[in-house]
Amino acid sequence: MKLEIMQRNKKPYLRLMNTNGLFDTFEVLELTKNKPLSEAESAFDYTMILVRFK
């Protein structure tokens, strides 16, 4: 798998490609930093909202 980050029309996009050359492209709509949890809990640092282009 290969992940590319690119910019088109001043908007960020992610492109995910596999070894067969098939890919999906996603527009990044939002990237939000999450609030830290207590030390006993685990969570992702960021939440990303994407739109898939067909």
ABEGO torsion letter per residue (X at the ends): XBBBBBBBGGBBBBBBBBAAGBBBBBBBABBBBBBBBBAABBBBABBBBBBBBX
